[in-house]
Amino acid sequence: MLKKKFGSMMSLLLAVSLTLAGCGGSSNTETPAAEPGTSGETPPAASTEPFEMTLRHTQVGADKERRLAILQDVVKKVEEEVEGASFTLDGVDSDVNRKEKLRGEMAAGNPPDIFDLFGSPDAKVYAKEGMLLNLTPILEELGIKDKFSSLEPFTYEGNVYGLPVGGSGEGFFYNKEYYESKGWQPPATFAEFEQQLADIKADGKVPLAGASKAGWVPLMLTNHLWSRYAGSDITNKFVTGEAAWTDPGVVKAFAKHQEWVDKEYFKKGELGFEYAEYTTQFTSGEAILMYDGTWKSSVFKEGQSGEGLIGKVGFFNLPPVDGGVGDQTSLMRDVNNGYGFAASVADDPQKLAAVKSFIKNMFNEEMQIRGLVEDGVLPAMKFDEAVLTESITDDLMKEIVAVLNASATSFPAFDSLVQADVTTEISNIQIQKLIGGQTTPEQMAEDLQKVQEEANAAVE
């Protein structure tokens, strides 16, 4: 993927998620006969009797207050537009929702009406099982099917079963005041980066924030490391059998992460820390660097936990590694976080009307720009370059966009590519064992490959 100007890159780099543009009117094309999980033919006029919609979201915690406020405003509009509609909002931790609650509800056949949905591979699995509402007719009716930068993570057999709510990238947030006090710039080489880590440690500071109770947090960085050492496309090949977790580059990445743990570059006791503490280590000044998604930029806004660091935080990409494979500017870009809708909604005209209103009011230019400005969520929809440029007013977001634009290629997060069993193995077992010194990089790779081969065989 070649470098793009800001506008086109903001679309391409976000092959990932956010909101749509609401147009009224209905399509003149004929609607196909009703199928499981589709809106089917035009339903009879909805009743005006009171009815309740359940909405599962993951906007919990102080740092997601702005995101929750956006969702609440959308819900309010839907309740005003759709007579009788009343929403019950159920806030759940993202990891708990994806790996526990939603899986259980899908297995039991009773998911919420609207819910936070991870795109690939989750959306495709649930769509195959007939548990998701086919949104294709609704998107065509609203005239927004082509408004998204990418719907691929939510597409199964040519139909759309979910909508991305925001895009993201990943890299290092750093304390600019500290860097300036040392006369440093963001590192240009890996050797320079590792020297900075060593110097920060020598100063009595924590080089890297650490919170590994939830495995996905440290794996953001590990994923970037193995994509540097083994190539940004290697994770795609695990599922096809073209490559293995035992690839020397992957093992080298695991070894580098373990080396940094052994050198105490991460906050001690990280296996007992939750994600919220990860942020606190950085905002308190205890940790100088924090590897995280661009969504974290919302913390450094007025009224948020990192308000004291406004104007004092920068962002940079992982420098090229020695002996790395492929493009060394590559970074993770994603559009996998979004909303899905229960297939059962298709059988209830009132709920179907509420879903259409929700989509219209959530996925439009106003809400996309609001998410960018207020919450630092990158757009998942296509907009005019001038509109996006004018919308970015804070220096940190400008720096983030510059870093993303400087990346020639990107890769999706590993858990959007490998099977659920593999994700569970590396997220809930292997990364913690590596950090805790209970396994070696080589053994970790072998154990993961065994699970990968079993998962691959199960779908053959």
Disulfide bonds with the S-S distance in Angstrom:
none
